[in-house]
Amino acid sequence: MPDDSVLGKAIFPMPRLAISPCTSMVVRRDITTLSPTDLQRFFRVVREMHRRGWMDGFGSMHDHIAHQIHGNDQFFAWHRRFLRHFEGLMQVIDPDVVLPYWNWATYWQNPYADPVLSAAFFGGNGRAGDNCVLDGAEARWGRNYPSRSCLTRKYRHGASTGSFWPMRAIRDVMSSAKSYAQFRTRIENGAHGIVHLGLGGDFETMWAPVDVLFFLHHAMIDKIWAEWQTQDPQRYEQVDGYDYARQAFTVDSILPFYGEDVSSTLLTNGPGYCYTYDDLPAPPASTKRRKARLAVNAPANGTVAISSQPEQQPQPQLQPQPQLQPQPQPQLQPQLQPQPQPQPQPQAQVQAQPQPQQLPEEQQNDWQQEQEQEEEQDQDLPEEPELRQGAPPDANQLNLAARPSAGRGVPPMQLVVGRHRVADGVEPQIADFSAPQPMDADWLQQGHYDLDEAARMQQLVDGVVAEINAERRQGL
Ligand SMILES: [Cu+2]
């Protein structure tokens, strides 16, 4: 039997976001438009992330706070931050890799024919019986959260996922939604949910981030939010609605786990984010609100404080926000205290995660054996991504084995913005998740997807599909 004490534990780093203005911008692209070289490079990086156990970390984290980040208006903002966390860790391994997105609207009608779900990209349905994914970049991947298993997918209708949303339905929602909250609930329960449910298996659970494809799906959702934002400058400055605890959701609300303000997520080209999408105009360089907030938090002389000294007082605001707890919920104590900063010298070593314990030979499934063989082969490849020394200042200063007391030396620049202190740089933040607490089935049904809203959205999409079919019959 697997050792229960290791299940559900994931230790993975959480780089802080830089808060200085972007010095360069990257473009997130449709994965099917990447050059073969870039595509191979991307898959090499995610294989390494998987090998280090980081995918388990993302799955665990997302699962533990699932009810705080879905079914309420944190959804878009929190997932934008989560994608940057993922992208930031990709860039720890290879600073030049950017998160692509999966445009599932291209093959919305027959997603099982989408090349992204083929062996050339992410592979397709799991095999009959155990639902293990056996083709594509994640072929025979294992996962250790919430239990030791292969990575699974189980299409909703047997061989078919069912259809997704065409872009026209998404644009209908963009033009008809009257508020951030209304737009959020329609996209979350409609275009977003149907992809999770269509792929099934791990993808329809709250630990779905163990599958890298989750991040490409959510990059598409993030792009949809970004496109909606381009339609009215106010949308870069305002949000509305409610959070999980039924408190008003505002730009001052705090992102669960990360402890940062929602306002920090509103510009994709803002500090710490620094990206745009290939077919969208860039957001404004800044907004009145951002300037105002910086001014409010600046010292009396009107300049923003930049200090190379560690702050004297720990900032209690770095603790995760206390949540109203109307229901029992899993405890999450991600240790967000200010950490000693990593040493600026490049000698901090990135140490590979301890390998998961092996099951006794006779209990190993073939996917586990094949996966090990594949990893061995990977290690022979000369182009295996290496941690680059001397790459961007925030890229390499990670010591995954470091305990919080390990850092010494001159800290990176720090400044105070909003309610929390953020440091410009990466610190060896350790998130150690305890074993998962199962969600009750009711909550999964009602909290993850609002089934009434999903049904209304299905009507909307059916209407659009009827329109498209009618136009096709008329040869338009
Ligand atoms: Cu999510």
Boltz pocket constraint, residues with backbone or C-beta under 6 A from the ligand:
constraints:
  - pocket:
      binder: B
      contacts: [[A, 62], [A, 69], [A, 70], [A, 79]]
      max_distance: 6.0
